[in-house]
Amino acid sequence: MTRPNLHLIVNPCAGHRKARAHASDIEKRLTQLGLEVTLAHSKRRGDISKLARQAADAGIRHIAVAGGDGSVCEAVNGLMRSPAEAALGILPVGTGNDFVKTAGLARNWQDACQDIALACKLDQPLSTVDVGVCNSHYFVNCLGIGLDARIAMEANKLKHFGGRTVYLIALVKTLWQGIPHPRAKIEWDGKQLEQEISLITVCNGQVVGSLFRMAPRARVDDGLLDVVVARGVSRLEALGLAHRVINGTHENLPQVTTLQARQITVHLDAPTPVEADGELIAENAMALDIKLIPAALTLLSAARLANQTTKT
């Protein structure tokens, strides 16, 4: 009997090099579970996107990435740019692993190996999730404009801390530096909002930065983006707002506007940083065109497929 093929891409720097430490164990476990594994390591930023696209273009239908949200985002950008169809498996060995939480995927690499192996052997369609795109850059969990992009920038500098500690320290450092309040014009579904903002977060998933429940009602397969807009706030107000966001109880605050849309445009009156799935994609953005592509990504997960079947 032919063993299913799996192309595994490892980001050795993910999770403060946790991915490098577990790479051989992951490959061994997937092989034990009956897969023919081809292993590739990324060496620099952008490699995962190239490796994922090359694999898909070569006709490989099962591709997995071992890393965090940034690694997943890179893989998605590669797959979305390929004309071929391939399913993506995720082995969560990053710092935050936010996307897997909302998508209902395994939260440790051991369970993920089993889930991916079973999915590779299934003779039926797998589940799909929506994908966002901003100015030609794809994302699956969130897009952050302003304050959360600045927090992500600081978090990426903190190489010696793990887990949620990274984002808490990054939050404090960012607030200490001050909060710019660019004026933003936001347009969606024939509606418009114009005001000074601290942040705009466009969510496909629920959790941002490991612990912030930015969009508690978001679903990765509902065909909608959940958008959170926070007006210009002081440092003290931001601290109080952060506490409410961690608990997911911020949506009714007067400083916060929430909306759902399939497509939005944002125009800023000052250059502003933007992050996608925790990685900086622009330092000085002023115009953003954001839209959702429904059911654009197939996930290599038997567990998620089973959960969807049960719900229906």
N, C-alpha and C positions, 0 to 999 in steps of 0.2 A: 504494500500500500504506500502511495506517495505521501511524503511528509510535507505539510503546508510550508511555504516559504514566508519568512518574516525578515524584513530589512530593518535592523535596529540601529538608530542613531543616538549616540551618547554625547551629552554635553559634559565633559569632565570637570568643568568649573561650577556646575550647578550645585546648589545647596551647600556652598562653601566647600566644594570638592567632594561632597558626599557621593555624587554620581560616579566619580572616578573610582572611589573605594568599592562601590557595589557593582561596577560594570561587569566584571568576570562572573560574579555570583548571579547576576541577572541573566547573562548569556547562558550559563550552565543550567539555570532553572528552566528557562524557555526550551532549551534542548531536551531536558528531561521530560518536559511536558509534550514532546512529540513534534517540535517545530524545527525546520531547517533554517538556522539563523545566520544572516550575513551582518557583520558588525562594522560600523563606521563611527569614528570619533570626529567631533568638530574641533577646529583649532583656533578659530577666531569668530567674531561676530559676523553673522551672515552665512556661515558655512552650513548650518542646519537647513536653512531655506534652499540652498543650492543642492544639498544632498537629497532632500526630500523630493524636490522637483526632478532631479536626475533619476531617482529610483522610480517615480511614477511614470516618467517619460519612457523608461526602459521596460515598462509593462508590469512592474511589481505592484501587486494589489493590496498587500498588507505591509504597512509601514508603522513603526513605533518609535517614540522618542523618549529617552530617559533624561529628565531635567525638570525645570520648574516652568512657571507660566511664560517666561520669556522664550524658553526653548520651544514650548508648544506653539507660541505665536509665530516663531520663525518657521516651524514645520508647516503650519497652516498657510503662511504666505507662499511657501514653495508649492504646496499642493493646489492652492487656488489658482496659481499661475500655470499649472500644467493642464493640457487639454485632456489628459487621461484621467481615469477615475481610480482612486485608491482610498482605503480606509485607514484612519489614524488611531493607533493605540498609544496610551499615555502611561508611563511609569513615573509616578510622582516622587522625585528625589530633589526637588527644589526647596527654596526658602518658604514660599507661601503656599504654592499649589492651590490657588484660589479656584481655578476653573473646575477642577475635579469635584469640588464640594457642591457646586450648583448642578453640575452635569450628572451627578449620581454615580461617579466612577470610584473605583477602589482607591483608598487613601494611603496605601502603602505599596511598595513595589512587589512584595511577595504575593499579595492578593491580586495585584494588577497582572502579574505574570499568568496566573491561572485563568483570569478573566479573558485576557488577550488570546491565550492558547485555545480556549474553548471557542471564542469567536472566529478564529482562523479556520476552525474545523466545521463550522456551521454551514449548511447548504441552504441558506435563506438570507433575504436582505437584512442588513443591519440598521440600527437607528441613526437618525441624522439630527444635526443641530444647526442653528442659524449662525451666520458669520457677519460681522460688521466690517465696513470698509470706510476709511477716512483718507481722502486725497490719494487713493490707490494703495494705501497700506491696510492690510487686513488685521482684524482682531477678533477674539472669541469671547473674552471675558469683559474687558472694559476699556474705555478711552478716557483719559483724564486731561483736563485743560486747566491750567492755573495751579492752585495750591497742591492738589494731589500729584501733579506732575513734578512739582518741586520736591515733594516728599519722596517720590520715587527716585529722583536724582540723588538725594541725600542717602537713601537706603542703599543704592548701588555702590556708594563709596565705603560703606561699613562692612568690610570684609571679615572682621573678626567676631561678629555676633551672629547668632542664629535665631530662627523662629520669629516670634512676634516682637522680641526685643529690638530687632533691627528697625521695625517700623515705628515703634514708640520713640526711640532715640531720634530717628529721622524727623518725626513730627515735631519734637521739641526743638531741634536744631533749625528746622524750617521756620517755625513760629518766631524764634529768637531773631532770625534774619529779617523778619518783617513780611507783611502780606501785601503784595501789589493788588490794586483794584482796577484792572482795565475795564473799560466800558464795552459791553458785548451786545450785539444785536443777534437774536436767535429767532429763526423762522422755521416753522413746521406746520404741515397740514393747513396751510392758509392762515395760520396764526402767527403772532409776533410778540416777542418780549425783548425789551431793551432796558438795561440797567448796568450798574457797576457790579462786578462779580469777584468772588474769591476763587470759586471753582465752578466748573461744569464737568460732571461725570456722566458719560454715556455708557450705560450698562447693558450687557447681554446676560452676564452672571450677576449674582447677588453680592459677593464678598470682594472687597478691594483691600490690598495691602495686608492680607492675612487675617485681620481682625475687624475691619470696618464693614459693617453690613449696610453698604451704601444703597442697595436696591433690594430690600427684603422680599418684594413680590415678583422680582424678575424671574423669568424662565428662559432657558437657552433654546427652547423650541416653540415659542409662542408667536413668532413672527413680528415681535415688537422690541424696540429699544426702550429701556427705562432711563429717563434722563433726570438728573438731580442738579439743580442750579442753586448755589448759595450766594447771596448778595455779598457785597463788600463788608467784611466784618473786622473787628479789632482782634488783637492777639487773645485777649481774655474771652471774647465771644467765641473765637475759634476753638479754644480749649473746651468750653462748655458744649459746643456743637460736636466736637470730636467724641466726647463721652456719649452723646445721644446717638451718634452714628454707629459707634461700637455696639450699642444695644439695639440698633435698628429702629429707634423711636423718634427720629428726626423729621419725618415727612410732614408733620403738621405744624412745625415751627414757623414763625413769621419770617425768619431769615431764609427759608427754604421754599423753592418751587419745584414740584415734580410734574413730569409729563411723560406720555408714551407716544412714540412716533416710529414710522418706518424710515423716514428720511428727515434730516434737519441740516440747516446751514448755520454757521456761526461766523460772525464778522467782529473782530476785535480792534480797538483803537490804539493798541500798543502791542509790540511783540511779546508773545506769551508761550511758555513751554507746553508741550503736549507729550503724553506718554500713552503707549498702547500695551496693555497686559504687563505693566510694570517696567517697560523699557522705553527710554526717551526716543521719540521719533522726530521731534522738531524742537528747537530751542527758541525760535522767534516766529511762531506762526501768527498770522493775522486773519486768514480766511480758511475755513474748513467746510468741506462738503462731506456729510456723513450719511450713510444709508445701511440698511440691513438686507442681507441676501438670505431668504428663508431656506432652511433645509439644505445648506450648501456644503456641509462637511459630514462625512460618514465616520462614525466612531467605531473603533474596533473593540466592542464591549458586548459580551453575551449577557452580562448582568443588567446593563441598561436596557437592552432589548427585552429581557424577561420582565423587567419592571414596567416598561411601557405596555407590553402585552397584557399584564395583570390589570393595569389601570383601565385599559379599553375593554 
